[in-house]
């Protein structure tokens, strides 16, 4: 889908943050599919009548909140990336050289920390 070769047009802060957001979306989809979607699907909802895994359900629901929060933080960093590319076009690459990895780590860790406390 995306070509991340050195001369590629898809190599930049926006696309890297976009892929990080897509990863969060996929994790949320796969983790919550069992709890939120299969239970209401008429052909398979009888399979969940005797399903009793409270820890699994709690972990999946918590992961859905963590992924949503991480997605919001990553979207904020995408907007900040677009803002710095407009306001500081000369310094944009230098600013995001260090801010990009730390913003992705910060988004994941802060979202996890927020929902681990509650």
C-alpha positions as CSV (number, residue, x, y, z in Angstrom):
1,X,0.0,0.0,0.0
2,X,2.7,2.4,0.9
3,X,6.3,2.5,-0.4
4,X,8.7,3.7,2.3
5,X,11.8,3.7,0.2
6,X,14.2,6.6,0.7
7,X,13.0,8.5,-2.4
8,X,9.4,7.7,-1.9
9,X,6.7,10.4,-1.6
10,X,5.1,8.5,1.2
11,X,8.0,9.0,3.6
12,X,7.3,11.8,6.0
13,X,5.8,12.6,9.4
14,X,2.2,12.6,8.2
15,X,2.5,9.2,6.7
16,X,4.4,7.7,9.6
17,X,1.8,9.1,12.1
18,X,-1.0,7.9,9.7
19,X,0.4,4.3,9.8
20,X,0.7,4.5,13.6
21,X,-2.9,5.5,13.7
22,X,-3.9,2.7,11.3
23,X,-2.1,0.2,13.6
24,X,-4.1,1.4,16.6
25,X,-7.3,1.1,14.6
26,X,-6.5,-2.5,13.6
27,X,-5.6,-3.5,17.2
28,X,-8.9,-2.0,18.3
29,X,-10.9,-3.8,15.6
30,X,-9.3,-7.2,16.3
31,X,-9.6,-6.9,20.0
32,X,-13.2,-5.7,20.2
33,X,-14.6,-7.8,17.4
34,X,-15.4,-10.6,19.8
35,X,-17.1,-8.5,22.5
36,X,-19.0,-5.9,20.4
37,X,-19.7,-7.4,17.0
38,X,-19.9,-11.2,17.2
39,X,-22.3,-11.2,20.2
40,X,-24.9,-9.4,18.1
41,X,-24.4,-11.4,14.9
42,X,-27.4,-13.7,14.7
43,X,-25.6,-16.7,13.3
44,X,-23.0,-17.0,16.0
45,X,-24.5,-15.3,19.1
46,X,-25.5,-18.7,20.5
47,X,-21.9,-19.6,20.7
48,X,-21.4,-16.9,23.4
49,X,-24.2,-18.1,25.7
50,X,-21.8,-20.0,28.0
51,X,-18.9,-17.7,27.5
52,X,-17.6,-16.7,30.9
53,X,-14.3,-14.9,30.8
54,X,-14.6,-11.7,32.8
55,X,-10.9,-10.9,32.7
56,X,-10.8,-11.3,28.9
57,X,-13.9,-9.1,28.5
58,X,-12.5,-6.4,30.8
59,X,-9.2,-6.4,29.1
60,X,-10.7,-6.1,25.6
61,X,-13.0,-3.3,26.7
62,X,-10.1,-1.5,28.4
63,X,-8.1,-1.9,25.2
64,X,-10.9,-0.3,23.2
65,X,-10.7,2.8,25.4
66,X,-6.9,2.8,25.2
67,X,-6.9,2.6,21.4
68,X,-9.5,5.3,21.1
69,X,-7.4,7.6,23.3
70,X,-4.2,6.8,21.5
71,X,-5.9,7.5,18.2
72,X,-6.9,11.0,19.5
73,X,-3.4,11.8,20.6
74,X,-2.0,10.6,17.3
75,X,-4.5,12.8,15.5
76,X,-3.4,15.8,17.6
77,X,0.2,15.1,16.5
78,X,-0.8,14.8,12.9
79,X,-2.4,18.3,13.2
80,X,0.7,19.6,14.9
81,X,2.8,18.1,12.1
82,X,0.7,19.9,9.4
83,X,0.9,23.1,11.4
84,X,4.7,23.0,11.7
85,X,5.0,22.3,8.0
86,X,3.1,25.4,7.2
87,X,4.5,27.8,9.9
88,X,8.1,26.5,9.9
89,X,8.7,24.8,6.5
90,X,12.5,25.1,6.7
91,X,12.7,23.7,10.2
92,X,9.9,21.1,9.9
93,X,12.2,18.1,9.2
94,X,14.6,19.0,12.0
95,X,11.8,19.5,14.5
96,X,10.1,16.2,13.7
97,X,13.3,14.2,13.5
98,X,13.1,13.9,17.3
99,X,9.5,14.7,17.9
100,X,8.1,11.9,15.6
101,X,9.3,8.8,17.6
102,X,8.7,10.5,20.9
103,X,5.1,11.5,19.8
104,X,4.2,7.9,18.9
105,X,5.6,6.5,22.1
106,X,4.0,9.3,24.1
107,X,0.6,8.7,22.5
108,X,0.7,5.0,23.3
109,X,2.1,5.3,26.9
110,X,-0.2,8.2,27.9
111,X,-3.3,6.5,26.7
112,X,-2.3,3.3,28.6
113,X,-1.5,5.4,31.7
114,X,-4.8,7.2,31.6
115,X,-6.9,4.1,31.5
116,X,-4.6,2.1,33.8
117,X,-5.3,4.6,36.6
118,X,-9.1,4.5,36.3
